Amino acid sequence: MAITLNQSIDHRQHSRLSALVASQTFWVVVALCLACLYLSFETDSFATSKNLYNITRNVTFTAIIALGMTMVIITGGIDLSVGSVLCLSSMILAITMHAGHSIEVGILAAIGTALLVGAFNGILIAYLNFPPFVVTLGMLSLARSLAMVASNNTVVFEFGPDHQKLLSLGGGAFFFGIANPVIYMVVLALIFGFVLRWTKFGRHLFAIGGNEHAAVLTGVPVRPMKVAVYMISALTAGIAGIIQTGWLGAVTTNIGAGMELQVIAAAVIGGANLAGGVGTAFGALVGAALIEVIRNSLGLLGISAFWQGAFIGGAIILAVLFDRLRNLRIND
């Protein structure tokens, strides 16, 4: 029996609705909205303009790095060094500007340092077959140690002649009162979303994460792609470090400590699969936003901040459980 046009449209709409409901990112968005509604009614300070401004600004640092981390996870890898790369890039920026160089030179030095670290990680992983966990765990310690050596483990808070420019870059609000870091985050998310969804580079990433051996056989340049994603991951950490330096107005060697766990959590909660082959830029933003709302809500509800790790860890476990149940349902 022939299928009518209306039946075809209904089937397509039903398929899209089913895919949406089965999406982990969709349920994270629902959880985020419910949490915001609950906190808005339960507390007097959550829905204030000042608190919402702080939340949107604070989430950007994790979200920006989570975009790069999502690309790494899509390929089946992991990058534990991003917090330390943020610290090293921030410190290179600070000491370069403190020495009297312009903000442009400082930013180039910071970005260049991040890219070198990412290339080093990627080459060891892609060409020498080192496990990503081992390489990036070693870099976690190495990069922070280099930041200590570069600064003699001191706080840098004077940024030379372009001091005010840097503070405006990270702490200003040039467009309609929206914090500059939020603008950077949105622009980067759009770029990453486009790359993952519409470009050959993005398709190759999913191919590598889905089946690396098959990707090699189909002509995907797996090794250069792996180097590229680790460079991108380090690049996002460097960008976040530059922005955070301008926001804080000072750099210490403790900056970014433990951030890799929040970044990985944001990517996984947002739908990235640690086994590879799954992940979106939007999911990275949503996951980072949920983590920040959890962190913010603890203080507003009078709950000890020590519970933050428990809530985030629980969210990760729930995200992995959701993915496992979804896979079991598909296999059945």
C-alpha positions as CSV (number, residue, x, y, z in Angstrom):
1,M,0.0,0.0,0.0
2,A,1.4,3.4,-1.0
3,I,2.4,5.8,1.8
4,T,0.6,9.1,1.6
5,L,2.5,12.5,2.0
6,N,0.8,13.1,5.3
7,Q,1.8,9.7,6.6
8,S,5.4,10.4,5.6
9,I,5.4,13.7,7.3
10,D,3.8,12.2,10.5
11,H,6.4,9.4,10.5
12,R,9.3,11.9,10.1
13,Q,7.9,14.1,13.0
14,H,7.4,11.1,15.2
15,S,11.0,10.0,14.5
16,R,12.4,13.4,15.4
17,L,10.3,13.5,18.6
18,S,11.5,10.0,19.5
19,A,15.1,11.0,18.9
20,L,14.7,14.1,21.0
21,V,13.2,12.3,23.9
22,A,16.0,9.6,23.7
23,S,18.6,12.4,23.7
24,Q,20.6,12.7,27.0
25,T,21.1,16.4,26.3
26,F,17.3,16.9,26.2
27,W,16.9,15.6,29.7
28,V,19.8,17.6,31.0
29,V,18.1,20.7,29.6
30,V,14.9,19.6,31.4
31,A,16.8,19.1,34.6
32,L,18.5,22.5,34.3
33,C,15.2,24.2,33.7
34,L,13.5,22.5,36.6
35,A,16.5,23.3,38.9
36,C,16.3,27.0,37.9
37,L,12.6,27.1,38.5
38,Y,12.9,25.5,41.9
39,L,15.7,27.8,43.0
40,S,13.8,30.8,41.7
41,F,10.9,30.0,44.0
42,E,12.9,28.5,46.9
43,T,15.4,31.4,47.3
44,D,15.1,35.2,46.9
45,S,18.5,35.7,45.4
46,F,18.8,33.1,42.6
47,A,16.8,34.9,40.0
48,T,18.3,38.3,40.7
49,S,20.2,40.0,37.8
50,K,23.4,40.0,39.8
51,N,23.3,36.3,40.5
52,L,22.3,35.4,37.0
53,Y,25.2,37.6,35.7
54,N,27.6,35.7,37.9
55,I,26.3,32.3,36.9
56,T,26.5,33.1,33.1
57,R,30.0,34.5,33.5
58,N,31.3,31.7,35.7
59,V,30.1,29.0,33.5
60,T,32.0,30.3,30.5
61,F,35.5,29.1,31.6
62,T,34.4,25.5,32.1
63,A,32.1,25.6,29.0
64,I,34.8,26.9,26.6
65,I,37.3,24.1,27.6
66,A,34.4,21.6,27.5
67,L,34.0,22.4,23.8
68,G,37.6,21.3,23.1
69,M,37.3,18.3,25.5
70,T,34.1,17.1,23.7
71,M,36.1,16.9,20.4
72,V,38.8,14.8,22.2
73,I,36.1,12.5,23.8
74,I,34.4,12.1,20.4
75,T,37.6,10.5,19.1
76,G,37.7,8.2,22.1
77,G,40.4,10.1,23.9
78,I,40.7,12.1,27.1
79,D,42.7,15.2,28.2
80,L,43.5,15.5,31.9
81,S,46.0,18.4,31.4
82,V,43.5,21.2,30.5
83,G,43.5,22.7,34.0
84,S,47.3,22.9,34.1
85,V,47.5,24.2,30.5
86,L,45.1,27.0,31.5
87,C,47.5,27.8,34.4
88,L,50.6,27.7,32.2
89,S,48.9,29.9,29.5
90,S,47.7,32.4,32.0
91,M,51.1,32.6,33.6
92,I,52.9,33.1,30.2
93,L,50.4,35.8,29.4
94,A,50.9,37.5,32.8
95,I,54.7,37.5,32.8
96,T,55.0,38.5,29.2
97,M,52.8,41.6,29.8
98,H,54.4,42.2,33.1
99,A,57.8,42.5,31.2
100,G,56.3,45.4,29.3
101,H,55.0,43.7,26.1
102,S,51.7,44.6,24.6
103,I,48.5,42.5,25.2
104,E,48.7,41.2,21.6
105,V,52.2,39.8,22.2
106,G,51.0,38.3,25.5
107,I,48.0,36.6,23.9
108,L,50.1,35.2,21.1
109,A,52.6,33.8,23.6
110,A,49.9,32.2,25.7
111,I,48.1,30.7,22.6
112,G,51.4,29.5,21.2
113,T,52.3,27.8,24.5
114,A,48.9,26.1,24.6
115,L,49.2,24.8,21.0
116,L,52.8,23.5,21.7
117,V,51.5,21.6,24.7
118,G,48.6,20.2,22.7
119,A,50.8,19.2,19.8
120,F,53.2,17.4,22.2
121,N,50.3,15.5,23.7
122,G,48.8,14.6,20.3
123,I,52.1,13.4,18.8
124,L,52.8,11.1,21.7
125,I,49.3,9.7,21.5
126,A,48.8,9.5,17.8
127,Y,52.3,8.6,16.5
128,L,53.9,6.8,19.5
129,N,50.7,5.1,20.6
130,F,50.9,6.3,24.2
131,P,47.7,6.0,26.2
132,P,45.9,9.4,26.3
133,F,45.3,9.0,30.1
134,V,49.1,8.5,30.8
135,V,50.3,11.3,28.5
136,T,47.8,14.0,29.7
137,L,48.2,12.9,33.3
138,G,51.9,13.5,33.0
139,M,51.3,16.9,31.3
140,L,48.9,17.8,34.1
141,S,51.9,17.8,36.5
142,L,54.5,19.1,33.9
143,A,52.6,22.1,32.7
144,R,51.8,23.4,36.3
145,S,55.4,22.8,37.3
146,L,56.5,24.9,34.3
147,A,54.1,27.7,35.4
148,M,55.7,27.6,38.8
149,V,59.2,27.8,37.3
150,A,58.2,30.7,35.0
151,S,56.8,32.8,37.8
152,N,59.0,31.6,40.6
153,N,55.7,30.5,42.2
154,T,54.7,34.1,42.8
155,V,51.4,35.9,42.2
156,V,51.4,38.2,39.1
157,F,49.0,41.0,39.3
158,E,50.6,43.8,37.3
159,F,50.3,43.5,33.5
160,G,52.3,46.3,32.2
161,P,51.1,49.2,30.0
162,D,48.1,47.2,28.7
163,H,46.9,46.2,32.2
164,Q,43.5,47.9,31.8
165,K,43.0,46.4,28.4
166,L,43.4,42.9,29.8
167,L,41.0,43.6,32.6
168,S,38.4,44.9,30.2
169,L,38.9,41.9,27.9
170,G,38.0,39.4,30.6
171,G,35.9,41.4,33.0
172,G,34.1,43.9,30.8
173,A,30.6,43.9,29.3
174,F,30.8,45.6,25.9
175,F,27.5,44.5,24.4
176,F,24.2,45.3,26.1
177,G,25.5,44.5,29.6
178,I,26.4,40.9,28.7
179,A,29.7,39.8,30.2
180,N,32.4,39.5,27.6
181,P,33.3,35.9,28.5
182,V,29.7,34.9,27.7
183,I,30.0,36.5,24.2
184,Y,33.3,34.5,23.6
185,M,31.6,31.3,24.8
186,V,28.6,31.7,22.4
187,V,30.8,32.5,19.4
188,L,33.1,29.5,20.1
189,A,30.1,27.2,20.6
190,L,28.6,28.3,17.3
191,I,32.0,27.6,15.6
192,F,32.4,24.2,17.2
193,G,28.8,23.3,16.6
194,F,29.2,24.1,12.9
195,V,32.5,22.2,12.6
196,L,31.0,19.1,14.3
197,R,27.8,19.2,12.3
198,W,28.6,20.4,8.9
199,T,32.3,19.8,8.0
200,K,34.4,16.9,6.9
201,F,36.6,17.4,9.9
202,G,33.6,16.8,12.2
203,R,32.5,13.7,10.3
204,H,36.0,12.3,10.5
205,L,36.1,12.8,14.3
206,F,32.9,10.8,14.7
207,A,34.3,8.2,12.4
208,I,37.4,7.8,14.5
209,G,35.5,7.5,17.7
210,G,33.0,5.1,16.2
211,N,35.6,2.7,14.8
212,E,39.1,3.8,14.4
213,H,40.2,0.8,12.4
214,A,37.4,1.3,9.9
215,A,38.2,5.0,9.7
216,V,41.8,4.2,8.7
217,L,40.6,1.8,6.0
218,T,38.3,4.5,4.6
219,G,41.1,6.9,4.2
220,V,40.5,9.1,7.3
221,P,43.9,10.8,8.3
222,V,43.5,9.4,11.9
223,R,46.9,10.4,13.3
224,P,46.9,14.1,12.1
225,M,43.3,14.4,13.3
226,K,44.2,13.1,16.7
227,V,47.0,15.7,17.0
228,A,44.6,18.4,15.9
229,V,42.0,17.6,18.5
230,Y,44.5,17.7,21.3
231,M,45.8,21.0,20.0
232,I,42.2,22.3,19.9
233,S,41.6,21.1,23.5
234,A,44.8,22.9,24.7
235,L,43.8,25.9,22.6
236,T,40.4,26.2,24.4
237,A,42.2,25.9,27.7
238,G,44.6,28.7,26.7
239,I,41.7,30.9,25.6
240,A,39.9,30.3,28.9
241,G,43.1,31.1,30.7
242,I,43.4,34.5,29.0
243,I,39.8,35.4,29.7
244,Q,40.0,34.2,33.3
245,T,43.2,36.2,33.9
246,G,41.4,39.4,32.7
247,W,38.5,38.6,35.0
248,L,40.5,37.8,38.1
249,G,43.1,40.5,37.6
250,A,45.8,38.2,39.0
251,V,47.4,34.8,38.3
252,T,48.6,32.3,40.8
253,T,49.9,28.8,40.2
254,N,46.7,27.4,41.7
255,I,44.5,28.7,39.0
256,G,42.7,25.9,37.1
257,A,43.5,23.3,39.8
258,G,41.1,20.4,39.5
259,M,39.3,22.0,36.5
260,E,39.9,19.0,34.3
261,L,37.4,17.1,36.3
262,Q,34.7,19.7,35.9
263,V,35.4,20.0,32.2
264,I,35.1,16.2,31.7
265,A,32.0,16.2,33.8
266,A,30.4,18.9,31.7
267,A,31.1,17.1,28.5
268,V,29.9,13.7,29.8
269,I,26.8,15.2,31.4
270,G,26.0,17.0,28.2
271,G,25.9,13.7,26.3
272,A,29.5,12.9,25.2
273,N,30.3,9.2,25.4
274,L,33.7,8.4,26.9
275,A,33.8,5.4,24.6
276,G,33.9,7.8,21.6
277,G,31.7,8.6,18.7
278,V,29.1,10.8,20.5
279,G,29.1,14.5,21.6
280,T,27.8,17.9,20.7
281,A,28.9,21.5,21.3
282,F,25.4,22.4,22.7
283,G,25.7,19.4,25.1
284,A,29.0,20.8,26.4
285,L,27.4,24.1,27.2
286,V,24.4,22.5,28.9
287,G,26.5,20.3,31.0
288,A,28.7,23.2,32.1
289,A,25.6,25.2,33.0
290,L,24.1,22.4,35.1
291,I,27.4,22.1,37.1
292,E,27.5,25.9,37.7
293,V,23.8,26.0,38.8
294,I,24.6,23.1,41.2
295,R,27.6,24.9,42.6
296,N,25.6,28.2,42.9
297,S,22.6,26.6,44.5
298,L,24.6,25.0,47.3
299,G,25.4,28.4,48.9
300,L,21.9,29.8,48.3
301,L,20.3,26.8,50.0
302,G,22.8,26.8,52.9
303,I,24.3,23.5,51.9
304,S,28.0,22.9,52.6
305,A,30.2,23.4,49.6
306,F,31.9,20.1,50.4
307,W,28.8,18.4,48.8
308,Q,29.7,19.9,45.4
309,G,31.8,17.0,44.4
310,A,29.1,14.5,45.5
311,F,26.5,16.2,43.3
312,I,28.7,16.5,40.3
313,G,29.9,12.9,40.7
314,G,26.3,11.7,41.0
315,A,25.4,13.6,37.9
316,I,28.2,11.9,35.9
317,I,27.1,8.5,37.1
318,L,23.5,9.2,36.1
319,A,24.6,10.4,32.7
320,V,26.6,7.2,32.1
321,L,23.7,5.1,33.4
322,F,21.3,6.9,31.0
323,D,23.6,6.2,28.1
324,R,23.9,2.6,29.1
325,L,20.2,2.1,29.4
326,R,19.7,3.8,26.0
327,N,22.2,1.5,24.4
328,L,20.5,-1.6,25.9
329,R,17.2,-0.4,24.6
330,I,18.6,0.1,21.1
331,N,20.2,-3.4,21.1
332,D,17.0,-5.0,22.2
